[in-house]
Every structure is written in structure tokens, then in C-alpha cells.
Amino acid sequence: MSIASSRSQFFPPPTAARLPLALQFGWGLGTLGLTAFMVGSYLLLRFMTDYMAMPPALAGTIFALAKIYDGVADPIFGALSDRARSRIGRRRPFLLAGAFACGLTFMLAFNAPVVASRAGGIAMLAGLLILHATSYAIFAVPYMAMPAEMTDDPHERSKLMSFRVVNGSLGNLVGGSATAALIAYFGGGLVGHRAMGIVMGLLLFAVLFACFLMTSQARMREVEATSHVPYLQQLRQASKNRPFVVLQASKLMLLSAAALHTASAAFFVQRRLEMSDAWLATIYATLTIGTVVAQPFWLWAARRYGKRQAFLAGGVFTAFVWLSWLPFGPGTPPAVIITIGLLAGLGNGGIVMISQSMLPDTIEYQYRRSGLRIEGSFAGIYIMVEKLGQAIGASLTGIALGLFGYVQAHAGTVMVQSPRAVLGITLCYSVFSTLFLLASMAIMVFYPLEEKTMTLRARRAVAA
């Protein structure tokens, strides 16, 4: 089917059926593994500076370049999954390969040898980070294309995404809290990081493999070779999908905010609050609890007031919570830390779930206006934007720490940081991240898609 002919008619949505609970749970496990993989990877920034003698600005730059490479590759993986043919579906073979790759590369990243040569260290870490990023893309891009195929009901997608958010929160707990606890359990320092990498790599494989197994009953759509749309034409189609473009611009700012906040968290707890990694684990745990508890409320709010309004409300709440860290430093009462963590989770549960549930809506809108089933390419662009946001946040964290005078260390040597360096950490964690969040909200104001107007907008797009 050509693009021109597909525009000559309107494609109504098929009837939707409720998704089995086991399928929703199983698909959500993929997010648990991916989030733990991603959040745990942010420890690499501190690992590179405090144990591999890498200057923070250089470490942040290498981290960002690996993310940019991954972002460029993501749409390609999406297009490959669109065209793949297999008796287990076009997406799930990638899930199987990605499960093995993610577990292995996480182990390798934290078990890189300490080398005397800076050039050798840079080359080694850059190579490991590229492998690390590629393994994430192999799993994540086809995985994010699946919801648009699994159901046609926007509210079923919201429920599916609520499972993703709950599992994402558990992934935050595993990637942030469990990693920190494991480092402490194995004695801390370089040895603790290496042991944590091995244990977490095995756990990540197990979780992602379980997602592969439990999605065997997911509805699959096979695309005939005669209906294949060239990759560049798919990108042009995406660029004409206004809801999708607005969503991606907003997500870029949102993920940059999250990356700044997450990448600086380990530094903030250790250097600003002067607490151990056990308290980093506590913050992630309270964030997880708040996010999970908030899901029924945000599902109700999205249905009652619309996804855009609910997202904006969650963004305002989260911005105030992030800024509330500013006055606190050494000696902060544990009750305050726990309270702020819980409140951050309440807001996070809204902005994450709602923004993610908008992606399959924009993909369905694309199908209704053109008749094209190119979910993988859209998911690839979505993940690409996610990686670019992570690259922006990670690189800005490293650059800011360098500008504020943060001193790197070798093999875990304890370095005393200046008040100016601690100020830079605090600004990254609280202020700079909030500014990016506000930018995301400003863009989201222009998101045009609502369930009750989706059909009408699609018909107008076809007519145009």
C-alpha cells in the first residue's frame, strides 16, 4: 500500500479486548529490567570518576556520546523489528537477544580493569559504553513498539502503561537502591562495584528473559512485504504527525531533567548530605513506594481530565518537590529525606505513566490517518529521543561538576571536595533538573491529541 493511496481513506480502529492480567504483568517486567539497567548505569558516571581516574567532564562527554550513538541506532532497530519475520512474532526475537546482551554488558561495564594509560582507559570505557547502549536498544525499541499492537483501546494502554510505571518504579528500586545496597554489602569501593555488577547482570538477564517468556500470548501483527514502507518515508510520516512531534519534544526535556536528577543523585547523597550509599538506597525506595501508590490516582486523573492536563499537574507538583531539596545538607533528619522521597514518587508516577501512555496513542493516530503499521519506527524514534535526553542530562552533569571544580579520584581514593563543587552537585540535582522539567511542561501545553477528538483529527488529517 502506498502512502498516497493510504491517505485516500480513513481507517477506523478495530474493536478492542481487555488484556489478560498475566500478559500485562509479563510485559511490564521488561520495564523493570530496562529501568534497573538504565538507573544502575548512572552509577557508571561516579564509577568512572572515583575509580577509573576519569575527569568528570570527560566522563560525562563519553557517557553522552555513547547515548547519542545509541539514539541514532534506535530507529534502525525499530525499522528492523517492523520487517522481521518469526514464528514467535516480529518483536520478541529482539527481546530474547536483548535479555542476554543487557545482562552481559552490565557485568562487563563494572568489571573494566583499571589502566594506567588515560588514552587506553578512554578507549576501553567508550567501547564498553557503546556495547552497553546497543544492548539496551536491542530490547527496548521492539519492546516499546508492542503496546500499539497489543490493544486498540486507549484506556487499556493506560492500564498497560501503569504496569510499566509500577515496574519502572521497582526498576528504580533495583537499579538505585539494590545496587547501592549490594555495593555496601560487598564491602564498598572498587571490589563492591565489581561484585554488584556481576550480581545485577545475572538479575537483569533473568527479569528480561521472563518478559520474553510471558509475552508469548501477545497479539502480533505481521506486515506483508508488499506493504513495506521505506525507512526514510517512515521518518517523513513521523515528522508530519503533530501529536508525536510535540510528545517527542516534551519527552526530550523531561528525560534531560530526569537524567540530570538521577546522574547527580549519588553525588548529592555522598557529598551534599554526607550520607552513605545506604541512604541513596532509601531515597530510591521511598521514590518507588510513592510512584506505585500514586498510580490509581493518576489513572483516574488522566481519564477524568485528559492526559495532557494530568501531566501538567504532575509536573508542577514534581518541580516543587525537587526544589525542596535546596535548603537541606549535612544532618538532614531522616524523616525529611523519606518524606521528600515519597512526595517525589507521587509526582513522578503521573508524569512518567502519562507521557508513556501517549506514545501508543500517537502511533494509533498515525494508523488512523494513513493506514501504515510502522510501530517499530515510531518506537525507535521515541527511544532515540529518550537516549538524547539521557545524553544531555549526563553530559551536563559531568560538565557542571567539572566547571564547579569537582576532583576525580583513582581506584576509590577519598577526595575532599570544595564547597563550590558541592554547590554544583546541588544545582544539578535540584535546580537545573527542574528547569528542564518546566521546559517539558511548556511544550506539552501544545499537545493536541485527546481520545474524544482522535477520530475527528485523523479524519481531518486524511482529508488534508
C-alpha positions in Angstrom: 0.0 0.0 0.0 1.5 3.4 -1.0 1.4 6.4 1.2 -0.7 8.3 -1.3 -3.3 5.6 -1.6 -3.4 5.1 2.2 -4.4 8.7 2.7 -7.4 8.4 0.4 -9.4 6.6 3.1 -9.9 6.6 6.8 -9.0 3.5 8.8 -11.3 3.1 11.8 -9.9 1.5 15.0 -10.6 -2.3 15.3 -12.6 -3.4 18.3 -10.6 -3.7 21.5 -10.5 -6.5 24.0 -9.3 -6.5 27.6 -5.7 -7.6 28.0 -5.1 -10.6 30.3 -3.6 -9.6 33.6 -0.8 -12.1 33.2 0.1 -10.6 29.9 0.1 -7.0 31.3 2.3 -8.2 34.2 4.7 -10.1 32.0 5.1 -7.2 29.5 5.7 -4.8 32.4 8.6 -6.9 33.6 10.5 -5.6 30.6 10.4 -2.1 32.1 11.6 -3.4 35.5 14.7 -4.8 33.8 15.3 -1.9 31.4 14.9 0.7 34.2 17.2 -1.2 36.6 19.7 -1.4 33.7 19.4 2.3 33.0 19.4 3.6 36.6 22.2 1.3 37.6 24.2 2.6 34.6 24.1 6.1 36.1 26.5 4.8 38.8 29.0 4.4 35.9 29.5 8.2 36.0 30.7 8.1 39.6 32.5 4.8 38.9 34.4 6.4 36.1 35.4 9.5 38.1 36.1 8.0 41.5 37.6 4.6 40.5 38.8 4.9 36.9 40.5 8.3 37.3 38.4 9.9 34.6 37.9 13.7 34.8 34.1 14.4 35.3 33.7 16.5 32.2 35.4 13.8 30.1 33.4 11.0 31.7 30.2 12.9 31.1 31.1 13.5 27.4 32.0 9.8 26.8 28.7 8.8 28.5 26.8 11.3 26.3 28.4 10.2 23.1 27.5 6.6 23.7 23.9 7.7 24.3 23.9 9.7 21.1 25.3 6.8 19.1 22.5 4.6 20.7 19.9 7.2 19.9 20.9 7.3 16.2 20.8 3.5 16.1 17.4 3.2 17.8 15.2 4.0 14.7 17.1 1.4 12.7 16.4 -1.3 15.3 12.7 -0.2 15.2 12.6 -0.5 11.4 14.3 -3.9 11.6 11.7 -5.1 14.0 8.9 -3.8 11.7 10.3 -6.0 8.9 11.3 -9.1 10.9 9.5 -12.4 10.4 9.4 -15.1 13.0 7.1 -17.8 14.3 7.2 -16.0 17.7 6.4 -12.6 16.3 8.5 -9.8 14.8 9.4 -8.1 18.1 10.0 -11.0 20.5 13.3 -12.3 19.0 14.8 -9.0 19.8 13.6 -9.3 23.4 15.4 -12.6 23.7 18.7 -11.3 22.2 18.4 -8.1 24.3 18.0 -10.1 27.5 21.3 -11.9 27.0 23.1 -8.7 25.8 21.9 -6.4 28.7 23.0 -8.9 31.4 26.4 -9.4 29.9 27.3 -5.8 29.2 26.2 -4.7 32.6 28.7 -7.1 34.2 31.4 -6.0 31.8 30.9 -2.3 32.4 31.6 -2.5 36.2 34.4 -5.0 35.8 36.6 -3.0 33.4 40.3 -3.1 34.5 42.0 0.0 36.0 44.6 1.0 33.4 47.4 3.5 33.8 47.1 5.0 30.4 44.4 7.6 30.1 44.0 7.0 26.3 43.7 3.3 26.9 41.1 3.9 29.6 39.1 6.2 27.4 39.1 3.7 24.5 38.1 0.8 26.8 35.3 2.7 28.5 34.0 4.1 25.3 33.8 0.7 23.8 32.1 -0.8 26.8 29.5 2.0 26.9 28.7 1.5 23.2 28.1 -2.2 23.8 26.1 -1.2 26.8 23.9 1.2 24.9 23.4 -1.2 21.9 22.2 -4.0 24.2 19.6 -1.6 25.7 18.4 -0.6 22.2 18.1 -4.3 21.0 15.5 -4.9 23.7 13.9 -1.5 24.4 12.9 -0.4 20.9 10.9 -3.5 19.8 9.5 -3.7 23.4 8.1 -0.2 23.2 6.5 -0.9 19.8 4.4 -3.8 21.3 1.7 -1.8 23.1 0.3 -0.4 19.9 -0.1 -3.9 18.6 -1.4 -5.5 21.8 -4.5 -3.4 22.1 -6.5 -0.7 20.3 -8.2 0.8 23.5 -6.5 4.0 24.8 -7.6 3.1 28.4 -6.2 -0.4 28.1 -3.0 1.2 27.0 -3.1 3.5 30.1 -3.5 0.4 32.2 -0.7 -1.3 30.4 1.5 1.7 31.0 0.5 1.8 34.6 2.1 -1.7 34.9 5.1 -0.2 33.1 5.3 2.6 35.6 5.0 0.3 38.6 7.7 -1.9 37.2 9.7 1.1 36.3 9.5 2.2 39.9 10.6 -1.3 41.0 13.4 -0.9 38.4 14.4 2.4 40.1 14.5 0.5 43.4 16.6 -2.3 42.0 18.8 0.0 39.8 19.3 2.6 42.6 18.6 1.0 45.9 19.6 -2.6 45.4 22.8 -1.6 43.5 23.8 0.7 46.4 22.9 -1.9 48.9 24.9 -4.5 47.1 28.0 -2.3 46.9 27.8 -1.8 50.6 27.2 -5.5 51.2 30.3 -6.5 49.3 32.5 -4.0 51.2 32.2 -0.9 49.1 34.9 0.6 47.0 36.1 -0.9 43.7 35.5 -4.5 44.9 31.9 -3.7 45.9 31.2 -2.2 42.5 32.6 -5.2 40.7 30.6 -7.7 42.7 27.5 -5.6 42.3 27.9 -5.6 38.5 28.0 -9.4 38.4 25.0 -10.0 40.6 23.0 -7.3 38.8 23.9 -8.6 35.4 22.5 -12.0 36.3 19.4 -10.5 37.8 18.8 -8.3 34.7 19.0 -11.3 32.4 16.5 -13.2 34.5 13.9 -10.4 34.5 14.2 -9.6 30.8 14.1 -13.3 29.9 10.9 -13.6 32.0 9.4 -10.8 30.0 10.2 -12.6 26.8 8.6 -15.8 28.0 5.4 -14.2 29.4 4.6 -12.2 26.3 4.1 -15.3 24.1 0.3 -14.7 24.0 0.6 -11.0 23.0 -1.3 -10.1 19.9 1.1 -9.9 16.9 0.7 -8.2 13.6 2.7 -9.4 10.7 3.3 -6.9 7.8 3.3 -8.2 4.2 6.4 -7.5 2.3 4.3 -5.7 -0.4 3.2 -3.2 2.2 6.6 -2.3 3.4 7.3 1.5 3.6 10.9 2.6 3.0 12.6 3.8 6.2 13.1 7.5 5.1 9.4 7.6 4.2 8.6 6.3 7.6 10.6 9.2 9.2 8.8 11.7 7.0 5.5 10.2 8.1 6.6 10.7 11.7 7.6 14.3 11.2 4.0 15.0 9.9 2.4 13.5 13.0 2.0 16.7 15.1 1.0 14.9 18.4 4.0 12.6 18.0 6.4 15.5 17.3 5.1 17.5 20.3 5.3 14.5 22.5 9.0 13.9 21.5 10.0 17.5 22.1 8.4 17.3 25.6 10.0 14.0 26.3 13.4 15.2 25.3 13.2 17.9 28.0 11.6 15.5 30.5 14.3 12.9 30.1 17.0 15.5 30.3 15.6 16.6 33.6 15.4 13.0 34.8 18.9 12.3 33.7 20.3 15.4 35.5 18.4 14.4 38.6 19.5 10.8 38.5 23.1 11.2 37.4 23.8 13.6 40.2 21.8 11.7 42.9 24.8 9.5 44.0 27.0 12.6 44.2 24.3 14.6 46.1 23.8 11.9 48.8 27.5 11.4 49.3 28.8 14.9 49.0 25.9 17.3 49.9 24.0 15.2 52.5 27.3 13.5 53.6 25.5 10.2 53.9 26.4 6.6 52.8 25.1 4.8 49.7 22.6 3.1 52.1 20.7 6.4 52.2 20.8 6.6 48.4 19.0 3.2 48.5 16.5 4.7 50.9 15.7 7.6 48.6 15.1 5.2 45.7 12.9 3.0 47.9 10.7 5.9 49.0 10.5 7.2 45.4 9.3 3.7 44.3 6.7 3.5 47.1 5.3 6.9 46.2 5.2 6.1 42.5 3.3 2.8 43.0 0.8 4.2 45.5 0.0 7.1 43.1 -0.9 5.0 40.1 -4.7 4.7 40.7 -5.0 8.4 41.2 -3.1 9.3 38.0 -5.1 6.8 36.0 -8.3 8.4 37.3 -7.0 11.9 36.6 -6.0 11.0 33.1 -9.4 9.6 32.3 -11.3 12.4 34.1 -9.3 15.5 32.9 -7.3 14.2 30.0 -3.7 13.1 29.7 -2.3 16.5 28.9 -3.8 18.2 32.0 -2.9 15.4 34.3 0.7 15.5 33.0 0.9 19.3 33.7 -0.4 18.8 37.2 2.1 16.1 37.9 4.9 18.3 36.5 4.1 21.3 38.7 4.0 19.0 41.8 7.3 17.3 41.0 9.0 20.7 40.3 8.1 21.9 43.8 9.3 18.7 45.3 12.7 18.8 43.5 13.3 22.3 44.6 12.5 21.5 48.2 15.9 19.7 48.4 17.7 23.1 48.2 17.9 24.1 51.9 19.0 20.7 53.2 22.5 19.5 53.8 24.5 17.5 56.4 22.5 16.5 59.4 19.2 16.4 57.5 16.7 14.5 59.6 15.9 11.0 58.2 12.1 11.8 58.3 12.7 14.8 55.9 14.6 12.6 53.4 11.9 9.9 53.5 9.1 12.5 53.1 10.7 14.2 50.1 11.4 10.9 48.5 7.7 9.8 48.9 6.4 13.1 47.5 8.8 12.9 44.5 7.4 9.5 43.8 3.8 10.8 43.9 4.6 13.3 41.2 6.9 11.0 39.2 4.1 8.4 39.0 2.0 10.8 37.0 4.4 12.4 34.6 6.1 9.1 33.7 2.9 7.0 33.2 1.0 9.6 31.3 3.8 10.6 28.9 4.5 6.9 28.1 0.8 6.2 27.5 0.7 8.9 25.0 3.1 7.1 22.7 0.8 4.3 21.5 -2.0 6.9 21.2 0.2 8.9 18.7 1.0 5.6 16.9 -2.7 4.7 16.6 -3.4 8.2 15.4 -0.8 7.6 12.7 -2.5 4.4 11.6 -5.9 6.0 11.5 -4.7 8.8 9.3 -2.5 6.8 6.9 -3.2 3.0 7.4 0.5 2.3 7.9 1.7 -0.1 10.6 5.1 1.3 11.4 5.1 1.0 15.2 8.8 0.0 15.3 10.0 3.1 13.6 7.9 5.3 15.9 9.2 3.4 19.0 12.7 3.7 17.6 12.4 7.5 17.4 10.8 7.6 20.9 13.8 5.6 22.3 16.2 7.8 20.3 14.8 10.9 22.0 15.0 9.1 25.3 18.7 8.5 24.7 19.3 12.0 23.6 17.7 13.3 26.8 19.8 11.0 28.8 22.9 12.2 26.9 22.0 15.8 27.6 21.5 15.2 31.3 24.5 13.0 31.8 26.9 15.3 29.8 25.6 18.4 31.6 26.1 16.7 34.9 29.7 15.9 34.1 30.4 19.3 32.6 28.8 21.1 35.5 30.8 19.2 38.0 34.0 19.9 36.1 33.2 23.7 35.9 32.4 23.8 39.6 35.8 22.1 40.4 34.9 18.5 41.3 38.1 16.5 41.7 38.2 13.0 40.2 39.9 10.1 42.1 41.8 6.9 41.3 40.7 3.5 42.5 38.4 5.0 45.1 40.8 7.3 46.8 38.8 9.6 49.1 39.0 13.2 47.8 37.8 16.2 49.7 35.5 18.4 47.5 35.3 22.1 47.7 32.1 24.0 48.8 31.9 25.2 45.2 31.9 21.6 43.8 29.2 20.7 46.3 27.2 23.7 45.1 27.5 22.4 41.5 26.1 19.0 42.6 23.2 20.6 44.4 22.3 22.8 41.4 22.3 19.7 39.1 20.2 17.7 41.4 17.6 20.3 42.2 17.6 23.5 40.1 18.9 22.5 36.6 16.8 19.4 36.5 13.7 21.5 37.5 14.4 24.0 34.7 14.3 21.1 32.1 11.1 19.8 33.7 9.4 23.2 33.3 10.5 23.3 29.6 8.9 19.9 29.1 5.6 21.2 30.6 5.7 24.3 28.4 6.0 22.1 25.3 3.3 19.7 26.5 0.8 22.6 26.5 0.6 22.3 22.7 -0.1 18.5 22.7 -3.3 18.3 20.6 -4.5 14.7 21.0 -7.3 13.5 23.2 -9.3 10.3 22.9 -12.6 12.0 22.1 -11.0 14.1 19.3 -8.6 11.4 17.9 -11.0 10.2 15.3 -12.0 13.7 14.2 -8.4 14.8 13.9 -7.4 11.7 12.0 -10.3 12.3 9.5 -9.2 15.9 9.1 -5.6 14.8 8.5 -6.7 12.4 5.8 -8.9 15.0 4.2 -6.0 17.4 4.1 
